[in-house]
Amino acid sequence: MDLIVTQSGMIRCIYDETIELLPLGTPEISRGSHVEPTRDGLWTADLSPVAGPLLGPFPQRSAALTAEQDWLNQHWLLTGR
């Protein structure tokens, strides 16, 4: 789990349960994407909550989750957009 600390002291991360965030302050958690099944049993990662693309379809949910995390790391976490 990567924590990005801005010059103003704000901490950004892609949430998981690796690090307890409460000791760092009151977290403000928002959804970065929606990983959902398609009608034909495939999976997509919709990154529209962070102005991103629709990724997929993928044959397994795990592949969609990996693509979601990769995209967020490359395009959202470091840029803050």
URZICOR-V693175 format. One record per pair of residues at least 12 apart in sequence whose ideal C-beta (glycine too) atoms are under 8 Angstrom apart, sorted by the first residue. I is the first residue (numbers start at 1). J is the second residue. Records with the same first field share a line. If there is no record, write none. Layout:
# URZICOR-V693175
I = J  J
This chain:
# URZICOR-V693175
1 = 13  14  16  18  19
2 = 14  73  77
3 = 19
4 = 77  78  80
6 = 80
11 = 24  25
12 = 77  80
13 = 77
14 = 32  69  72  73  76  77
15 = 29
30 = 49
31 = 49
32 = 47  49  50  68  72  76
33 = 45  46  47  48  49  50  52  68  72
34 = 46  48  49
35 = 61  64  65  68
37 = 61
38 = 56  57
42 = 56  57  58  59
43 = 56  57  58  59  60  61  63  64
44 = 56  57  58  64
45 = 58  64  65  67  68  71
47 = 68  71  72  76
50 = 72  75  76  81
51 = 81
52 = 71  72  75  76
53 = 71
55 = 67  68  71
